[in-house]
């Protein structure tokens, strides 16, 4: 079997996901009738965040330590989320237009930060020129085969179901006819165009809806020819225990997926019985049940064993996003659970991702509440959580074994609900112990012969010292819902 090649930088990446309308409004933002910044988010309202705002907050992102940005769609659209694309070749003027993207790319790259864009290629919008042409000309339009039309006149704005294929039957989102060679070429040209402009990859929106392996193989070929180090990550929702994304992760389509299977396992273990079930009901990352440390260990091993190493280390590992309720809200505001869960994500293989504002304690229920405006009033921030995020980002960046090392579960105790694992690369070994319980944990963990007796270990989070005796780690107790990173 040929070696699977993925971008070398992804395993070292710490992603920060930004919903542009809600992150920051630049000082030269276009004038408009925007909602008051920080007001309750709505489905149709705009708060006026733009790409210049991101540029102006680059020092904040550098201070946090992230080195990759994922932007939800930025192309011209009539929706605040911009998944209703009007023009794939034009950055939305409300976001600052093409010049703003060029400035963002220049500033980000100068600071060692990659930028990937959201590619919405399964469907367009009613305002997309070719679809609008069909609305006006009906069967006389030369673009009629760009979409899957059933009959005329098009029911694009009336009551009832649309009489054309649309994503989830939503009339605003007509589905492309991917079998049309002109459509295929259009999408491939768009993909290549923005890579040539300087973006560092694509996050693909609902790519499983384009049920065509050959198309995605062509997509990969075009993108990688333009930039072999471009990252291609698909929004594929599978739980990774009962399901698999192997079809797209053989090295000929995507480099990784948004790892909602890992998200689900983290919800089931770290949040467990505290979970606000109403906020995940009916969604793919809704865990079947609460799990203990032993079952969590089994699930993690299944996820890790599913794919070749290069794929595992190229996964986009997230706990929440613009599509789901924020993790902190799922945990009913318990920031200890949030910090412990992110400690795991940041010491686990793959690229950890922070959804903007999580690092300062922003909450949010389902869409649109999960898309609240970033709060720039530092007096209201949860500084303990913010400093914690800065610390775990630094720890990950300073220790290669957390990015490229082997992973081994070493302790998973049902009674105490404590889970521990080791990362190992060359001579560097790190043990992570997670106390996911409401009781203090007196450390006595068997590590076998992985670490020599007499070895002294230091916690990278708080400086506490531990020692290995008789193949066991002994040392300071670990508080409830806390963890240690021992080197």
Beta strands, then each sheet from edge to edge (+ up, - down):
strand 1: 14-18
strand 2: 68-71
strand 3: 75-77
strand 4: 85-91
strand 5: 114-119
strand 6: 201-204
strand 7: 231-234
strand 8: 256-257
strand 9: 316-317
strand 10: 351-355
strand 11: 406-413
strand 12: 418-425
strand 13: 428-435
strand 14: 444-446
strand 15: 456-458
strand 16: 465-469
strand 17: 472-475
strand 18: 482-486
sheet 1: 8+ 7+ 6+ 5+ 2+ 1+ 10+ 9+
sheet 2: 3+ 4-
sheet 3: 11+ 12- 13+ 18-
sheet 4: 14+ 17- 16+ 15-
end
